[in-house]
Amino acid sequence: MNYDLAAELHRRAEEDQAARRLAAKTHDGLEICRIDADNTAWLKQVIAERSWPGVASVGEQGAKDT
């Protein structure tokens, strides 16, 4: 299992959800757009280099975080 990749997926998922909670309170979606764009670019690179990060490579939580 790739623990570093799983940890990065989890960190990004947590950041994404925190921004969405904050945006719901402040009605500001700009941070969500920034995080979405960053996460999309990063995941495209991961897929190009390693293929989709499934359960075998990042565990169940990592796969859920994708």
N, CA, C and O atoms as a CHARMM CRD file, in Angstrom:
* protein
*
  264
    1    1 MET  N      0.84900  -1.18700   0.00000 PROA 1      0.00000
    2    1 MET  CA     0.00000   0.00000   0.00000 PROA 1      0.00000
    3    1 MET  C      0.88800   1.24100   0.00000 PROA 1      0.00000
    4    1 MET  O      1.93600   1.27200   0.64500 PROA 1      0.00000
    5    2 ASN  N      0.45600   2.24900  -0.72600 PROA 2      0.00000
    6    2 ASN  CA     1.19000   3.50300  -0.81000 PROA 2      0.00000
    7    2 ASN  C      0.63900   4.46300   0.25800 PROA 2      0.00000
    8    2 ASN  O     -0.33000   5.18500   0.02500 PROA 2      0.00000
    9    3 TYR  N      1.27900   4.44900   1.42100 PROA 3      0.00000
   10    3 TYR  CA     0.79900   5.24700   2.55300 PROA 3      0.00000
   11    3 TYR  C      0.91800   6.75100   2.30300 PROA 3      0.00000
   12    3 TYR  O      0.07100   7.52300   2.75300 PROA 3      0.00000
   13    4 ASP  N      1.96000   7.16700   1.59000 PROA 4      0.00000
   14    4 ASP  CA     2.10900   8.59500   1.29900 PROA 4      0.00000
   15    4 ASP  C      0.97400   9.09000   0.41100 PROA 4      0.00000
   16    4 ASP  O      0.41200  10.15700   0.65900 PROA 4      0.00000
   17    5 LEU  N      0.63600   8.32800  -0.61300 PROA 5      0.00000
   18    5 LEU  CA    -0.46400   8.71200  -1.50200 PROA 5      0.00000
   19    5 LEU  C     -1.79000   8.70000  -0.74500 PROA 5      0.00000
   20    5 LEU  O     -2.61100   9.60100  -0.92100 PROA 5      0.00000
   21    6 ALA  N     -2.00300   7.69700   0.08800 PROA 6      0.00000
   22    6 ALA  CA    -3.23900   7.62900   0.88000 PROA 6      0.00000
   23    6 ALA  C     -3.34900   8.84100   1.80800 PROA 6      0.00000
   24    6 ALA  O     -4.42600   9.41900   1.95700 PROA 6      0.00000
   25    7 ALA  N     -2.23200   9.22100   2.42900 PROA 7      0.00000
   26    7 ALA  CA    -2.24400  10.37600   3.33500 PROA 7      0.00000
   27    7 ALA  C     -2.54700  11.66500   2.56500 PROA 7      0.00000
   28    7 ALA  O     -3.28500  12.52000   3.05300 PROA 7      0.00000
   29    8 GLU  N     -1.98400  11.80100   1.37900 PROA 8      0.00000
   30    8 GLU  CA    -2.23700  13.00000   0.58500 PROA 8      0.00000
   31    8 GLU  C     -3.68400  13.05700   0.11900 PROA 8      0.00000
   32    8 GLU  O     -4.29000  14.12800   0.12200 PROA 8      0.00000
   33    9 LEU  N     -4.24300  11.93300  -0.27600 PROA 9      0.00000
   34    9 LEU  CA    -5.66700  11.89200  -0.63800 PROA 9      0.00000
   35    9 LEU  C     -6.52900  12.31800   0.54200 PROA 9      0.00000
   36    9 LEU  O     -7.47400  13.09000   0.37900 PROA 9      0.00000
   37   10 HSD  N     -6.20800  11.82200   1.72100 PROA 10     0.00000
   38   10 HSD  CA    -6.99900  12.15600   2.90600 PROA 10     0.00000
   39   10 HSD  C     -6.85500  13.64700   3.24600 PROA 10     0.00000
   40   10 HSD  O     -7.84200  14.30500   3.57600 PROA 10     0.00000
   41   11 ARG  N     -5.63800  14.17400   3.16700 PROA 11     0.00000
   42   11 ARG  CA    -5.42600  15.58600   3.45800 PROA 11     0.00000
   43   11 ARG  C     -6.24300  16.45100   2.51000 PROA 11     0.00000
   44   11 ARG  O     -6.87400  17.42000   2.93200 PROA 11     0.00000
   45   12 ARG  N     -6.22900  16.10000   1.23600 PROA 12     0.00000
   46   12 ARG  CA    -6.97500  16.87200   0.24400 PROA 12     0.00000
   47   12 ARG  C     -8.48500  16.75200   0.46300 PROA 12     0.00000
   48   12 ARG  O     -9.20900  17.73400   0.30200 PROA 12     0.00000
   49   13 ALA  N     -8.95800  15.58000   0.82200 PROA 13     0.00000
   50   13 ALA  CA   -10.38800  15.39900   1.09300 PROA 13     0.00000
   51   13 ALA  C    -10.81600  16.23000   2.30100 PROA 13     0.00000
   52   13 ALA  O    -11.87900  16.85200   2.29000 PROA 13     0.00000
   53   14 GLU  N     -9.98200  16.23700   3.34100 PROA 14     0.00000
   54   14 GLU  CA   -10.29100  17.03200   4.53600 PROA 14     0.00000
   55   14 GLU  C    -10.30900  18.52100   4.21000 PROA 14     0.00000
   56   14 GLU  O    -11.20200  19.24200   4.65500 PROA 14     0.00000
   57   15 GLU  N     -9.32700  18.98900   3.43600 PROA 15     0.00000
   58   15 GLU  CA    -9.27100  20.39600   3.04800 PROA 15     0.00000
   59   15 GLU  C    -10.50500  20.78000   2.23300 PROA 15     0.00000
   60   15 GLU  O    -11.09200  21.84200   2.43900 PROA 15     0.00000
   61   16 ASP  N    -10.88800  19.90900   1.31100 PROA 16     0.00000
   62   16 ASP  CA   -12.06000  20.12900   0.47300 PROA 16     0.00000
   63   16 ASP  C    -13.31300  20.27700   1.31900 PROA 16     0.00000
   64   16 ASP  O    -14.08900  21.21300   1.12600 PROA 16     0.00000
   65   17 GLN  N    -13.50900  19.37200   2.24200 PROA 17     0.00000
   66   17 GLN  CA   -14.71900  19.40700   3.06200 PROA 17     0.00000
   67   17 GLN  C    -14.73400  20.59700   4.01600 PROA 17     0.00000
   68   17 GLN  O    -15.79000  21.17900   4.26200 PROA 17     0.00000
   69   18 ALA  N    -13.57300  20.96200   4.55400 PROA 18     0.00000
   70   18 ALA  CA   -13.49700  22.14200   5.43500 PROA 18     0.00000
   71   18 ALA  C    -13.87200  23.40500   4.66100 PROA 18     0.00000
   72   18 ALA  O    -14.59500  24.25700   5.17700 PROA 18     0.00000
   73   19 ALA  N    -13.38500  23.52800   3.43000 PROA 19     0.00000
   74   19 ALA  CA   -13.71700  24.69700   2.61000 PROA 19     0.00000
   75   19 ALA  C    -15.20300  24.73200   2.28600 PROA 19     0.00000
   76   19 ALA  O    -15.81000  25.80300   2.25900 PROA 19     0.00000
   77   20 ARG  N    -15.78900  23.57000   2.04100 PROA 20     0.00000
   78   20 ARG  CA   -17.22300  23.52000   1.73800 PROA 20     0.00000
   79   20 ARG  C    -18.06300  23.90800   2.96200 PROA 20     0.00000
   80   20 ARG  O    -19.08000  24.58900   2.82900 PROA 20     0.00000
   81   21 ARG  N    -17.63800  23.47600   4.14100 PROA 21     0.00000
   82   21 ARG  CA   -18.36100  23.87300   5.36500 PROA 21     0.00000
   83   21 ARG  C    -18.27300  25.37500   5.57200 PROA 21     0.00000
   84   21 ARG  O    -19.26900  26.01700   5.90700 PROA 21     0.00000
   85   22 LEU  N    -17.06900  25.94700   5.37300 PROA 22     0.00000
   86   22 LEU  CA   -16.88100  27.38300   5.53400 PROA 22     0.00000
   87   22 LEU  C    -17.68600  28.15400   4.49600 PROA 22     0.00000
   88   22 LEU  O    -18.32000  29.15700   4.82600 PROA 22     0.00000
   89   23 ALA  N    -17.67000  27.70300   3.25700 PROA 23     0.00000
   90   23 ALA  CA   -18.40900  28.38800   2.18800 PROA 23     0.00000
   91   23 ALA  C    -19.90500  28.38000   2.46500 PROA 23     0.00000
   92   23 ALA  O    -20.60200  29.34400   2.14600 PROA 23     0.00000
   93   24 ALA  N    -20.39800  27.30800   3.05200 PROA 24     0.00000
   94   24 ALA  CA   -21.82300  27.23300   3.37200 PROA 24     0.00000
   95   24 ALA  C    -22.18800  28.30800   4.39900 PROA 24     0.00000
   96   24 ALA  O    -23.29600  28.84600   4.38300 PROA 24     0.00000
   97   25 LYS  N    -21.24700  28.61000   5.28600 PROA 25     0.00000
   98   25 LYS  CA   -21.50200  29.62900   6.31300 PROA 25     0.00000
   99   25 LYS  C    -21.33500  31.04500   5.76100 PROA 25     0.00000
  100   25 LYS  O    -22.08800  31.94600   6.12800 PROA 25     0.00000
  101   26 THR  N    -20.35100  31.24200   4.88100 PROA 26     0.00000
  102   26 THR  CA   -20.00800  32.58800   4.42300 PROA 26     0.00000
  103   26 THR  C    -20.52800  32.90100   3.02600 PROA 26     0.00000
  104   26 THR  O    -20.44000  34.04100   2.57100 PROA 26     0.00000
  105   27 HSD  N    -21.06600  31.90400   2.35100 PROA 27     0.00000
  106   27 HSD  CA   -21.56500  32.06200   0.98400 PROA 27     0.00000
  107   27 HSD  C    -20.45500  32.51100   0.02400 PROA 27     0.00000
  108   27 HSD  O    -20.69500  33.30400  -0.88600 PROA 27     0.00000
  109   28 ASP  N    -19.23400  31.99200   0.24000 PROA 28     0.00000
  110   28 ASP  CA   -18.08000  32.31900  -0.59200 PROA 28     0.00000
  111   28 ASP  C    -17.55600  31.04300  -1.23400 PROA 28     0.00000
  112   28 ASP  O    -16.96400  30.20400  -0.55600 PROA 28     0.00000
  113   29 GLY  N    -17.76600  30.89500  -2.51700 PROA 29     0.00000
  114   29 GLY  CA   -17.35700  29.68100  -3.20900 PROA 29     0.00000
  115   29 GLY  C    -15.99700  29.77300  -3.87700 PROA 29     0.00000
  116   29 GLY  O    -15.56900  28.80500  -4.50500 PROA 29     0.00000
  117   30 LEU  N    -15.29600  30.90300  -3.76700 PROA 30     0.00000
  118   30 LEU  CA   -14.00800  31.05200  -4.43800 PROA 30     0.00000
  119   30 LEU  C    -12.97200  30.05700  -3.93200 PROA 30     0.00000
  120   30 LEU  O    -12.21300  29.50800  -4.73000 PROA 30     0.00000
  121   31 GLU  N    -12.92300  29.81900  -2.65600 PROA 31     0.00000
  122   31 GLU  CA   -11.95000  28.87100  -2.10300 PROA 31     0.00000
  123   31 GLU  C    -12.25200  27.45400  -2.57100 PROA 31     0.00000
  124   31 GLU  O    -11.33000  26.68200  -2.83200 PROA 31     0.00000
  125   32 ILE  N    -13.51900  27.10400  -2.68100 PROA 32     0.00000
  126   32 ILE  CA   -13.89200  25.78500  -3.19300 PROA 32     0.00000
  127   32 ILE  C    -13.40200  25.63400  -4.62800 PROA 32     0.00000
  128   32 ILE  O    -12.86400  24.58700  -4.98900 PROA 32     0.00000
  129   33 CYS  N    -13.58000  26.65400  -5.43900 PROA 33     0.00000
  130   33 CYS  CA   -13.11500  26.59900  -6.83100 PROA 33     0.00000
  131   33 CYS  C    -11.60700  26.41200  -6.89800 PROA 33     0.00000
  132   33 CYS  O    -11.11700  25.64000  -7.72100 PROA 33     0.00000
  133   34 ARG  N    -10.86600  27.10900  -6.04200 PROA 34     0.00000
  134   34 ARG  CA    -9.41200  26.98100  -6.02600 PROA 34     0.00000
  135   34 ARG  C     -8.99500  25.56900  -5.62900 PROA 34     0.00000
  136   34 ARG  O     -8.13200  24.97400  -6.27400 PROA 34     0.00000
  137   35 ILE  N     -9.59800  25.03300  -4.57900 PROA 35     0.00000
  138   35 ILE  CA    -9.26500  23.69200  -4.10400 PROA 35     0.00000
  139   35 ILE  C     -9.66100  22.65000  -5.13700 PROA 35     0.00000
  140   35 ILE  O     -8.89700  21.71900  -5.39700 PROA 35     0.00000
  141   36 ASP  N    -10.83700  22.78900  -5.72900 PROA 36     0.00000
  142   36 ASP  CA   -11.27300  21.84200  -6.76700 PROA 36     0.00000
  143   36 ASP  C    -10.29200  21.81400  -7.93900 PROA 36     0.00000
  144   36 ASP  O     -9.93000  20.74200  -8.42300 PROA 36     0.00000
  145   37 ALA  N     -9.86800  22.98200  -8.39100 PROA 37     0.00000
  146   37 ALA  CA    -8.93400  23.05100  -9.51300 PROA 37     0.00000
  147   37 ALA  C     -7.60400  22.40700  -9.15800 PROA 37     0.00000
  148   37 ALA  O     -7.03600  21.66800  -9.96100 PROA 37     0.00000
  149   38 ASP  N     -7.10400  22.68400  -7.96000 PROA 38     0.00000
  150   38 ASP  CA    -5.83900  22.09900  -7.51300 PROA 38     0.00000
  151   38 ASP  C     -5.95700  20.58200  -7.38500 PROA 38     0.00000
  152   38 ASP  O     -5.08200  19.84900  -7.84500 PROA 38     0.00000
  153   39 ASN  N     -7.02700  20.11500  -6.76800 PROA 39     0.00000
  154   39 ASN  CA    -7.21000  18.67000  -6.58700 PROA 39     0.00000
  155   39 ASN  C     -7.39200  17.95100  -7.92500 PROA 39     0.00000
  156   39 ASN  O     -6.87700  16.84800  -8.11100 PROA 39     0.00000
  157   40 THR  N     -8.11500  18.56400  -8.84500 PROA 40     0.00000
  158   40 THR  CA    -8.32100  17.94400 -10.15300 PROA 40     0.00000
  159   40 THR  C     -6.99700  17.80500 -10.90100 PROA 40     0.00000
  160   40 THR  O     -6.70800  16.74800 -11.46200 PROA 40     0.00000
  161   41 ALA  N     -6.20300  18.85900 -10.90900 PROA 41     0.00000
  162   41 ALA  CA    -4.89800  18.80300 -11.58400 PROA 41     0.00000
  163   41 ALA  C     -4.00200  17.75700 -10.94000 PROA 41     0.00000
  164   41 ALA  O     -3.33400  16.99300 -11.63600 PROA 41     0.00000
  165   42 TRP  N     -3.98500  17.72200  -9.62600 PROA 42     0.00000
  166   42 TRP  CA    -3.14400  16.75900  -8.90500 PROA 42     0.00000
  167   42 TRP  C     -3.58600  15.32900  -9.19800 PROA 42     0.00000
  168   42 TRP  O     -2.74700  14.47500  -9.48300 PROA 42     0.00000
  169   43 LEU  N     -4.88800  15.05300  -9.13300 PROA 43     0.00000
  170   43 LEU  CA    -5.38200  13.69700  -9.36000 PROA 43     0.00000
  171   43 LEU  C     -5.14400  13.25900 -10.80400 PROA 43     0.00000
  172   43 LEU  O     -4.82900  12.09400 -11.04900 PROA 43     0.00000
  173   44 LYS  N     -5.29000  14.17500 -11.76200 PROA 44     0.00000
  174   44 LYS  CA    -4.98400  13.83000 -13.15700 PROA 44     0.00000
  175   44 LYS  C     -3.53000  13.39300 -13.29000 PROA 44     0.00000
  176   44 LYS  O     -3.22800  12.45000 -14.02100 PROA 44     0.00000
  177   45 GLN  N     -2.63900  14.07000 -12.59400 PROA 45     0.00000
  178   45 GLN  CA    -1.22400  13.70700 -12.63800 PROA 45     0.00000
  179   45 GLN  C     -0.99300  12.34000 -11.99100 PROA 45     0.00000
  180   45 GLN  O     -0.24300  11.52100 -12.52100 PROA 45     0.00000
  181   46 VAL  N     -1.63400  12.09600 -10.85400 PROA 46     0.00000
  182   46 VAL  CA    -1.51900  10.79700 -10.18300 PROA 46     0.00000
  183   46 VAL  C     -1.99800   9.68100 -11.10700 PROA 46     0.00000
  184   46 VAL  O     -1.33200   8.65400 -11.23700 PROA 46     0.00000
  185   47 ILE  N     -3.12900   9.87600 -11.73700 PROA 47     0.00000
  186   47 ILE  CA    -3.68500   8.85700 -12.64000 PROA 47     0.00000
  187   47 ILE  C     -2.74900   8.61700 -13.82500 PROA 47     0.00000
  188   47 ILE  O     -2.53700   7.47300 -14.22700 PROA 47     0.00000
  189   48 ALA  N     -2.19500   9.68400 -14.37800 PROA 48     0.00000
  190   48 ALA  CA    -1.28800   9.55000 -15.51800 PROA 48     0.00000
  191   48 ALA  C     -0.02000   8.78400 -15.13500 PROA 48     0.00000
  192   48 ALA  O      0.50900   8.01400 -15.93700 PROA 48     0.00000
  193   49 GLU  N      0.46100   8.99400 -13.91800 PROA 49     0.00000
  194   49 GLU  CA     1.70800   8.36800 -13.47400 PROA 49     0.00000
  195   49 GLU  C      1.51500   6.97200 -12.90000 PROA 49     0.00000
  196   49 GLU  O      2.38500   6.11600 -13.06000 PROA 49     0.00000
  197   50 ARG  N      0.37500   6.72500 -12.22800 PROA 50     0.00000
  198   50 ARG  CA     0.21300   5.48500 -11.46400 PROA 50     0.00000
  199   50 ARG  C     -1.05800   4.71900 -11.75100 PROA 50     0.00000
  200   50 ARG  O     -1.17200   3.57100 -11.32300 PROA 50     0.00000
  201   51 SER  N     -1.99400   5.27800 -12.43200 PROA 51     0.00000
  202   51 SER  CA    -3.35400   4.79600 -12.64900 PROA 51     0.00000
  203   51 SER  C     -4.23000   5.20500 -11.46600 PROA 51     0.00000
  204   51 SER  O     -3.76100   5.83400 -10.51800 PROA 51     0.00000
  205   52 TRP  N     -5.50600   4.83800 -11.53700 PROA 52     0.00000
  206   52 TRP  CA    -6.46300   5.25100 -10.50200 PROA 52     0.00000
  207   52 TRP  C     -6.04200   4.70500  -9.14300 PROA 52     0.00000
  208   52 TRP  O     -5.71600   3.52300  -9.04000 PROA 52     0.00000
  209   53 PRO  N     -6.03900   5.53400  -8.09000 PROA 53     0.00000
  210   53 PRO  CA    -5.63700   5.07500  -6.76200 PROA 53     0.00000
  211   53 PRO  C     -6.76200   4.28400  -6.08200 PROA 53     0.00000
  212   53 PRO  O     -7.56900   4.84400  -5.34000 PROA 53     0.00000
  213   54 GLY  N     -6.79800   3.00800  -6.34100 PROA 54     0.00000
  214   54 GLY  CA    -7.83400   2.14600  -5.79300 PROA 54     0.00000
  215   54 GLY  C     -7.46000   1.56800  -4.44200 PROA 54     0.00000
  216   54 GLY  O     -6.41300   1.89500  -3.88400 PROA 54     0.00000
  217   55 VAL  N     -8.31600   0.71300  -3.92300 PROA 55     0.00000
  218   55 VAL  CA    -8.15100   0.12000  -2.58900 PROA 55     0.00000
  219   55 VAL  C     -6.80200  -0.58100  -2.45300 PROA 55     0.00000
  220   55 VAL  O     -6.15800  -0.47800  -1.40900 PROA 55     0.00000
  221   56 ALA  N     -6.37200  -1.28500  -3.48100 PROA 56     0.00000
  222   56 ALA  CA    -5.10600  -2.02700  -3.40000 PROA 56     0.00000
  223   56 ALA  C     -3.91000  -1.10100  -3.17800 PROA 56     0.00000
  224   56 ALA  O     -2.94100  -1.48600  -2.52300 PROA 56     0.00000
  225   57 SER  N     -3.97200   0.10700  -3.71400 PROA 57     0.00000
  226   57 SER  CA    -2.81600   0.99400  -3.58400 PROA 57     0.00000
  227   57 SER  C     -2.91900   2.00300  -2.45400 PROA 57     0.00000
  228   57 SER  O     -1.89000   2.44500  -1.94300 PROA 57     0.00000
  229   58 VAL  N     -4.13900   2.38900  -2.04100 PROA 58     0.00000
  230   58 VAL  CA    -4.26900   3.41400  -1.00000 PROA 58     0.00000
  231   58 VAL  C     -5.20100   3.01000   0.14600 PROA 58     0.00000
  232   58 VAL  O     -5.47900   3.82800   1.02400 PROA 58     0.00000
  233   59 GLY  N     -5.67900   1.78800   0.15500 PROA 59     0.00000
  234   59 GLY  CA    -6.56500   1.33300   1.22300 PROA 59     0.00000
  235   59 GLY  C     -7.98900   1.82400   1.04400 PROA 59     0.00000
  236   59 GLY  O     -8.28400   2.61400   0.14700 PROA 59     0.00000
  237   60 GLU  N     -8.85700   1.34800   1.90300 PROA 60     0.00000
  238   60 GLU  CA   -10.28600   1.69700   1.78400 PROA 60     0.00000
  239   60 GLU  C    -10.53200   3.18800   1.98800 PROA 60     0.00000
  240   60 GLU  O    -11.27500   3.80000   1.22100 PROA 60     0.00000
  241   61 GLN  N     -9.91300   3.78300   3.02000 PROA 61     0.00000
  242   61 GLN  CA   -10.14200   5.20200   3.27600 PROA 61     0.00000
  243   61 GLN  C     -9.59900   6.04900   2.13600 PROA 61     0.00000
  244   61 GLN  O    -10.25600   6.99300   1.69800 PROA 61     0.00000
  245   62 GLY  N     -8.40500   5.72200   1.65000 PROA 62     0.00000
  246   62 GLY  CA    -7.84100   6.45500   0.52900 PROA 62     0.00000
  247   62 GLY  C     -8.72300   6.39600  -0.69700 PROA 62     0.00000
  248   62 GLY  O     -8.90300   7.39900  -1.38700 PROA 62     0.00000
  249   63 ALA  N     -9.27700   5.21900  -0.97400 PROA 63     0.00000
  250   63 ALA  CA   -10.17100   5.07200  -2.12200 PROA 63     0.00000
  251   63 ALA  C    -11.44200   5.91200  -1.92200 PROA 63     0.00000
  252   63 ALA  O    -11.95300   6.49400  -2.87900 PROA 63     0.00000
  253   64 LYS  N    -11.94600   5.97600  -0.70100 PROA 64     0.00000
  254   64 LYS  CA   -13.12600   6.80300  -0.42800 PROA 64     0.00000
  255   64 LYS  C    -12.78800   8.29200  -0.59300 PROA 64     0.00000
  256   64 LYS  O    -13.62900   9.08200  -1.02200 PROA 64     0.00000
  257   65 ASP  N    -11.54900   8.66400  -0.25000 PROA 65     0.00000
  258   65 ASP  CA   -11.13200  10.05300  -0.33900 PROA 65     0.00000
  259   65 ASP  C    -10.96700  10.53300  -1.77300 PROA 65     0.00000
  260   65 ASP  O    -10.89600  11.73700  -2.01900 PROA 65     0.00000
  261   66 THR  N    -10.90400   9.58700  -2.73600 PROA 66     0.00000
  262   66 THR  CA   -10.81400  10.02200  -4.11600 PROA 66     0.00000
  263   66 THR  C    -12.17400  10.49300  -4.52800 PROA 66     0.00000
  264   66 THR  O    -12.36100  10.91700  -5.66800 PROA 66     0.00000
